[in-house]
Amino acid sequence: MFEFGDIRLRPIEREDLKVLHEWENDFEVIMYSRNMPINFVNMPQLEKRYEEWVKDEREQRFIIELVDSKEAIGIARLEHKDWANVRSADVGTYIGKKELWGKGYGRQITVALLEIVFNQLNMDRCEASSVEYNTRAHKVLEACGFRKTGIMRQSAFVNGRKWNRVYFDILREEYLKIRVELLKKVLGSKLDAYIEKHCSIKE
Ligand SMILES: CC(C)(COP(=O)(O)OP(=O)(O)OC[C@H]1O[C@@H](n2cnc3c(N)ncnc32)[C@H](O)[C@@H]1OP(=O)(O)O)[C@@H](O)C(=O)NCCC(=O)NCCS
């Protein structure tokens, strides 16, 4: 388990499939996270997916829960995408509890993923992408140091029209330059406890 400020990242257990079933069939959550809002999934299909996740060693999937209440609020994923000698990660997340959108958890989740990518897994770079209408997600990625690298034109069709997919990335050296500032911003008063437990930051 990885505790980061107000949130904890933990493995997805079979008992979580009930809440996942709700989120994975939520039109808005899936419209923003995967731009295929009609891809409904029933429980047997979700169980089958879960069995595949259990075997998959290239992708880690986490439940995001609140530290204080242990309430599950969303999921995050981290895919290992090594190319030649470059260790690359691709990350994504959604907050299934829509009433919690816009309260700063997205930034915390994103920085938590960056900490895992760079401070725990020693990777070289990290990518993320999102459909063009998801300006909330773009703001979060840019606030966490990601840079826009390009678009895949007209690669999604939602609500009657085609949309571009927007790609972002951040290099290890770029993250290390802004790391302390970012950690201060998202962790606030919990910064010292985090540093004590997980870091050897000397700046
Ligand atoms: C994207 C997501 C993870 C972001 O998490 P969050 O907790 O809502 O984000 P935060 O509160 O940390 O930050 C939201 C930012 O967007 C801004 N914002 C809020 N509502 C917005 C809107 N409707 N349009 C554009 N920007 C918006 C906020 O002001 C904030 O920016 P700021 O830091 O400059 O003030 C979350 O909204 C979510 O799960 N959305 C649905 C699924 C999804 O889009 N997943 C990501 C796919 S890549």
The ligand as an ORCA input file, in Angstrom:
! r2SCAN-3c Opt
* xyz 0 1
  C      -9.534     14.074    -14.312
  C      -9.633     13.853    -12.815
  C      -8.842     12.626    -12.397
  C      -9.039     15.108    -12.140
  O      -9.191     14.980    -10.762
  P      -9.850     16.163     -9.908
  O      -9.731     15.817     -8.487
  O     -11.199     16.440    -10.445
  O      -8.845     17.360    -10.284
  P      -8.271     18.501     -9.356
  O      -9.335     18.980     -8.412
  O      -6.987     18.060     -8.782
  O      -7.952     19.614    -10.440
  C      -8.933     19.960    -11.386
  C      -8.495     21.164    -12.202
  O      -9.419     21.365    -13.255
  C     -10.136     22.579    -13.047
  N     -11.523     22.281    -13.387
  C     -12.518     21.896    -12.577
  N     -13.638     21.706    -13.309
  C     -13.317     21.941    -14.590
  C     -14.046     21.922    -15.814
  N     -15.334     21.578    -15.854
  N     -13.380     22.215    -16.952
  C     -12.075     22.533    -16.943
  N     -11.349     22.591    -15.804
  C     -11.957     22.306    -14.650
  C      -9.925     22.945    -11.595
  O     -10.045     24.334    -11.413
  C      -8.516     22.438    -11.385
  O      -7.560     23.290    -11.987
  P      -6.645     24.258    -11.096
  O      -5.754     23.328    -10.329
  O      -5.910     25.064    -12.110
  O      -7.576     25.017    -10.238
  C     -11.123     13.686    -12.342
  O     -11.827     14.897    -12.591
  C     -11.811     12.527    -13.038
  O     -11.714     11.411    -12.583
  N     -12.510     12.815    -14.160
  C     -13.199     11.768    -14.921
  C     -12.284     10.734    -15.530
  C     -11.080     11.327    -16.203
  O     -11.163     12.346    -16.868
  N      -9.940     10.672    -16.063
  C      -8.698     11.134    -16.635
  C      -8.480     10.556    -17.965
  S      -6.875     10.991    -18.567
*
